[in-house]
């Protein structure tokens, strides 16, 4: 039952509007943090028995946790951390260092589901290409610092398309060039790579129309339309819905 109460408290951000105990005199301890600490003590039993009273008694030690660059691995008063579940640790982090709550949530996911649920799956371009066709755009959804071109060139070399590709980096005035490349690609069976679609917002409606007009019987079977873009509200929804999407992350450590 307590586990369910803890989950519910985490889902509402640590406060339910219950009566709050008098806040101790500590400038670093804001009202929202103390409210969460007070509500943890209301859970009663286990590590929460007398939690708010113990917090006040140990407030100088808790300030060290608050000031720490790494509060997750900092020593917690009364060795509290060693006796908490990942969920309970998340609740304490939510109260004391709200900005670190995500680390607590990651530990919950790690323990319950496994590390593979914390890391974005690496895309296998060969598999995506093998499942593609000549009318479905292949869309790289970029994050900052990511560039799929090296992987794309590797695949083009492997399938002997490296000499039969046209790449256009979109931006102001590049729309006609991109459209001409698509026209040639459809006829000659080329790969057309349109990079940074998010920089050509005004041309996106034209791209949407071009994609909608792709006819599998009228387009070379070798034709592929590759698109890359940062997340953007202006990117055509229909193109996203009908395309094969790949999330591209920057190399780890960057």
SEDOTOR-509809 format. One line per field, with one value per residue (C-alpha): residue number from 1; residue in one letter; chain; z, y negated, x negated. Coordinates in Angstrom, 3 decimals. Each point is the difference from the previous one (the first is absolute). Example, Ala and Ser with C-alpha at 12.3 -4.5 7.8 and 13.67 -1.06 7.14 Angstrom:
<nodes>
resi	1, 2
resn	A, S
chain	A, A
c3	7.800, -0.660
c2	4.500, -3.440
c1	-12.300, -1.370
</nodes>
This chain:
<nodes>
resi	1, 2, 3, 4, 5, 6, 7, 8, 9, 10, 11, 12, 13, 14, 15, 16, 17, 18, 19, 20, 21, 22, 23, 24, 25, 26, 27, 28, 29, 30, 31, 32, 33, 34, 35, 36, 37, 38, 39, 40, 41, 42, 43, 44, 45, 46, 47, 48, 49, 50, 51, 52, 53, 54, 55, 56, 57, 58, 59, 60, 61, 62, 63, 64, 65, 66, 67, 68, 69, 70, 71, 72, 73, 74, 75, 76, 77, 78, 79, 80, 81, 82, 83, 84, 85, 86, 87, 88, 89, 90, 91, 92, 93, 94, 95, 96, 97, 98, 99, 100, 101, 102, 103, 104, 105, 106, 107, 108, 109, 110, 111, 112, 113, 114, 115, 116, 117, 118, 119, 120, 121, 122, 123, 124, 125, 126, 127, 128, 129, 130, 131, 132, 133, 134, 135, 136, 137, 138, 139, 140, 141, 142, 143, 144, 145, 146, 147, 148, 149, 150, 151, 152, 153, 154, 155, 156, 157, 158, 159, 160, 161, 162, 163, 164, 165, 166, 167, 168, 169, 170, 171, 172, 173, 174, 175, 176, 177, 178, 179, 180, 181, 182, 183, 184, 185, 186, 187, 188, 189, 190, 191, 192, 193, 194, 195, 196, 197, 198, 199, 200, 201, 202, 203, 204, 205, 206, 207, 208, 209, 210, 211, 212, 213, 214, 215, 216, 217, 218, 219, 220, 221, 222, 223, 224, 225, 226, 227, 228, 229, 230, 231, 232, 233, 234, 235, 236, 237, 238, 239, 240, 241, 242, 243, 244, 245, 246, 247, 248, 249, 250, 251, 252, 253, 254
resn	X, X, X, X, X, X, X, X, X, X, X, X, X, X, X, X, X, X, X, X, X, X, X, X, X, X, X, X, X, X, X, X, X, X, X, X, X, X, X, X, X, X, X, X, X, X, X, X, X, X, X, X, X, X, X, X, X, X, X, X, X, X, X, X, X, X, X, X, X, X, X, X, X, X, X, X, X, X, X, X, X, X, X, X, X, X, X, X, X, X, X, X, X, X, X, X, X, X, X, X, X, X, X, X, X, X, X, X, X, X, X, X, X, X, X, X, X, X, X, X, X, X, X, X, X, X, X, X, X, X, X, X, X, X, X, X, X, X, X, X, X, X, X, X, X, X, X, X, X, X, X, X, X, X, X, X, X, X, X, X, X, X, X, X, X, X, X, X, X, X, X, X, X, X, X, X, X, X, X, X, X, X, X, X, X, X, X, X, X, X, X, X, X, X, X, X, X, X, X, X, X, X, X, X, X, X, X, X, X, X, X, X, X, X, X, X, X, X, X, X, X, X, X, X, X, X, X, X, X, X, X, X, X, X, X, X, X, X, X, X, X, X, X, X, X, X, X, X, X, X, X, X, X, X
chain	A, A, A, A, A, A, A, A, A, A, A, A, A, A, A, A, A, A, A, A, A, A, A, A, A, A, A, A, A, A, A, A, A, A, A, A, A, A, A, A, A, A, A, A, A, A, A, A, A, A, A, A, A, A, A, A, A, A, A, A, A, A, A, A, A, A, A, A, A, A, A, A, A, A, A, A, A, A, A, A, A, A, A, A, A, A, A, A, A, A, A, A, A, A, A, A, A, A, A, A, A, A, A, A, A, A, A, A, A, A, A, A, A, A, A, A, A, A, A, A, A, A, A, A, A, A, A, A, A, A, A, A, A, A, A, A, A, A, A, A, A, A, A, A, A, A, A, A, A, A, A, A, A, A, A, A, A, A, A, A, A, A, A, A, A, A, A, A, A, A, A, A, A, A, A, A, A, A, A, A, A, A, A, A, A, A, A, A, A, A, A, A, A, A, A, A, A, A, A, A, A, A, A, A, A, A, A, A, A, A, A, A, A, A, A, A, A, A, A, A, A, A, A, A, A, A, A, A, A, A, A, A, A, A, A, A, A, A, A, A, A, A, A, A, A, A, A, A, A, A, A, A, A, A
c3	0.000, 0.875, -3.370, -1.729, 2.135, -0.954, -3.695, 0.272, 1.805, -2.678, -2.753, 1.542, 0.452, 3.695, 1.333, 0.430, 1.845, 3.437, 3.120, 0.197, 3.164, 1.091, -2.205, 1.674, -0.333, -2.915, -2.913, -2.473, 0.780, -2.104, 0.846, -2.774, 1.218, 3.582, -1.076, -1.725, 3.043, 2.232, -2.251, 0.019, 3.788, -0.389, -1.773, 3.360, 0.519, -1.433, -0.835, 0.300, 3.710, 1.557, -3.304, 0.319, 3.614, -0.941, -2.962, 2.306, 2.407, -2.886, -1.967, -0.240, -1.510, -2.407, -1.106, -1.128, -2.135, -1.330, -0.862, -1.524, -3.716, 0.224, 2.691, -1.185, 1.097, 2.929, 3.512, 1.339, 3.760, 2.082, -3.004, -1.213, -3.638, 0.747, 1.349, -2.772, -3.142, -3.292, 0.199, 3.516, -1.023, -2.840, 2.463, 2.179, -3.031, -1.114, 3.392, 0.562, -3.512, -2.488, -2.927, 0.696, 0.088, -3.490, 1.261, 2.582, -2.636, -2.178, 2.871, 0.296, -3.715, 0.206, 2.902, -1.288, -3.770, -0.756, -1.389, -3.575, 0.786, 0.901, -3.213, -3.412, -2.330, -2.618, -3.433, -2.473, -3.329, -1.986, 1.468, -0.560, -3.615, -0.682, 1.242, -2.034, -3.386, -2.668, 1.347, 3.745, 1.262, 2.362, 2.717, 2.373, 3.079, 1.206, 3.422, 0.538, -1.061, -2.005, -3.654, -1.824, -3.238, 0.685, 0.673, -3.072, -2.239, 1.421, -0.972, -3.441, -0.641, 1.129, -2.347, -2.868, 0.139, 1.014, -3.579, -0.453, 2.736, 0.228, 3.286, 0.563, 3.221, 0.363, 0.888, -1.607, -3.756, -0.138, -0.650, -3.837, 0.143, 2.279, -2.232, -3.087, 1.809, 0.920, -3.604, -1.312, 2.784, -0.772, -3.672, 0.333, 3.092, 2.297, 3.703, 0.850, 3.379, 1.319, 3.083, 2.710, -1.121, 3.090, -1.639, -2.973, 1.707, -2.898, -2.386, 2.220, -1.548, -3.408, 1.419, 1.419, -3.412, -1.720, 2.439, -0.387, -3.796, 0.042, -2.091, 0.442, -3.625, -1.402, 2.183, -0.507, 2.496, 1.035, 0.974, 3.691, 1.674, 3.138, 2.264, 3.113, 2.402, 3.556, 1.777, -1.351, 0.184, -3.610, -1.398, -2.015, 2.181, -2.931, -1.005, 3.559, 0.251, -3.300, 0.287, 1.691, 2.959, 1.614, 3.065, -0.319, 3.215, 0.185, 0.978, 3.732, 1.929, -2.141
c2	0.000, -2.398, 0.702, -1.105, -3.147, -0.776, 0.458, -2.259, -2.669, 0.099, -0.338, -3.162, -1.604, 0.767, -2.173, 0.640, -3.186, 1.623, -2.018, -0.897, 0.038, -3.258, -0.587, -0.138, -3.122, 0.815, -2.430, 2.728, 2.035, -1.427, 0.470, 2.536, 2.201, -0.084, 0.793, 3.153, 0.998, -0.512, 2.161, 2.766, 0.072, 0.362, 3.330, 1.461, 3.273, 1.221, -2.753, -2.714, 0.463, -3.318, -1.048, -3.717, -0.107, 1.830, -2.362, -3.020, 1.646, 0.751, -3.172, -0.995, 3.375, -0.291, -3.368, 1.805, 2.239, -3.072, -1.744, 3.065, 0.226, 3.649, 0.341, 3.501, 1.323, -2.376, 1.464, -0.366, -0.464, 3.150, 2.087, -0.490, 0.637, 3.558, 0.904, -1.455, 1.503, -1.828, -1.405, -1.320, -1.543, -1.769, -1.505, -1.337, -1.441, -1.585, -1.704, -1.005, -0.374, -0.068, -0.443, 3.445, 1.896, 1.386, 1.915, 1.658, 0.880, 1.473, 2.284, 1.175, 0.819, 1.711, 2.227, 0.788, 0.231, -0.015, -2.416, 0.557, -2.096, -2.971, -0.194, -0.865, 2.984, -0.380, 0.021, 2.648, -1.791, 3.212, 1.393, -3.262, -0.148, 3.629, -0.653, -3.215, -0.699, -2.680, -2.100, 0.013, -2.775, 1.084, -2.631, -0.660, -1.843, -1.770, -1.095, -2.656, 1.212, 2.975, 0.575, 3.140, -0.704, 2.218, 2.980, -0.833, -0.145, 3.346, 1.546, -1.649, 1.463, 3.435, 0.063, -1.702, -3.235, -2.320, -1.271, -0.263, -2.424, -3.704, -1.873, -3.438, -1.935, -1.947, -3.637, -3.233, 0.330, 3.741, 1.149, -0.012, 1.877, 2.633, 0.360, 0.436, 2.676, 1.887, -0.156, 1.401, 2.584, 1.335, 0.402, 1.268, 2.148, -2.097, -0.635, -3.584, -1.242, -3.199, -1.152, -2.366, -0.268, -2.092, -2.854, -0.148, -0.512, -1.924, 2.878, 2.716, -0.232, 0.672, 2.983, 1.332, -0.257, 1.720, 2.919, 0.364, 0.154, 2.825, 2.848, 3.392, 0.898, -3.250, -0.271, 2.034, 2.891, -1.126, -3.499, -0.866, -3.320, -0.572, -2.934, -1.353, -2.570, -1.185, 0.336, -2.754, -0.786, -1.166, 3.374, 1.478, 2.373, 2.197, 0.511, 0.994, 2.381, 1.732, 0.038, 2.356, -1.934, 0.440, -1.909, -0.951, -0.685, -1.585, 2.251, 0.736, -2.350, -3.044
c1	0.000, -2.826, -1.613, 3.202, 0.146, -3.592, 0.745, 3.030, -2.015, -2.706, 2.594, 1.475, -3.413, -0.410, 2.824, 3.709, 0.977, -0.001, -0.756, -3.681, -2.087, -1.689, -3.037, -3.428, -2.129, -2.268, -0.290, -0.918, 3.130, 2.826, 3.671, 0.610, -2.866, 1.179, 3.556, -1.270, -2.059, 3.030, 2.165, -2.605, 0.263, 3.776, -0.542, -1.043, -1.795, -3.287, -2.497, 2.664, 0.666, -1.039, -1.603, 0.714, -1.240, -3.194, -0.445, 0.092, -2.472, -2.359, 0.644, -3.678, -0.844, 2.918, -1.327, -3.165, 2.196, 1.825, -3.293, -1.638, -0.800, 1.011, 2.680, 0.895, -3.398, -0.501, 0.247, 3.546, 0.593, 0.589, -1.116, 3.554, -0.821, -1.177, 3.425, 2.164, 1.444, -0.659, 3.533, -0.576, -3.336, 1.794, 2.463, -2.820, -1.783, 3.261, 0.221, -3.625, -1.425, 2.845, -2.400, -1.472, 3.300, -0.554, -3.048, 2.192, 2.573, -2.731, -1.002, 3.622, 0.081, -3.391, 1.077, 3.488, -0.520, -3.720, -2.590, 1.151, 3.084, -2.216, -1.999, 1.420, -0.238, -2.681, 1.574, -1.048, -0.049, -0.367, 3.214, 1.877, -1.170, 0.891, 3.536, 0.390, 1.551, -0.127, 2.880, -0.659, -2.305, -2.761, -0.212, -2.888, 1.269, -3.122, -1.162, -2.634, -3.455, 1.302, -0.841, 1.195, -1.881, -3.005, 2.284, 2.069, -3.096, -1.107, 3.326, -0.048, -3.437, 1.149, 3.005, -1.870, 1.988, -2.817, -0.381, 3.756, 0.956, 0.690, -0.247, 1.497, -0.508, 3.212, 0.167, 1.045, 0.410, -0.790, 3.567, -0.215, -3.305, 1.530, 3.046, -2.185, -2.034, 3.178, 1.261, -3.289, -0.156, 3.473, -0.892, -3.560, 0.407, -2.210, -0.115, 0.961, -1.174, 1.577, -1.870, 1.254, 3.612, 0.718, -1.948, 2.381, 3.350, 1.528, -0.754, 1.508, 3.505, -1.586, -1.896, 3.262, 1.659, -2.939, 0.114, 3.772, -0.416, -2.561, 1.420, -1.690, 0.772, -1.408, -3.122, -3.178, -0.126, -3.518, 1.133, -0.199, 0.756, -2.074, 0.877, -1.680, 1.412, -0.125, 3.367, 2.250, 3.701, -0.210, -1.067, 2.903, 2.009, 1.039, -3.643, -0.864, 2.938, -0.745, -3.796, -2.433, -1.391, -3.401, -1.190, -3.653, -1.926, -3.475, -2.912, -0.100, -2.258, 0.739
</nodes>
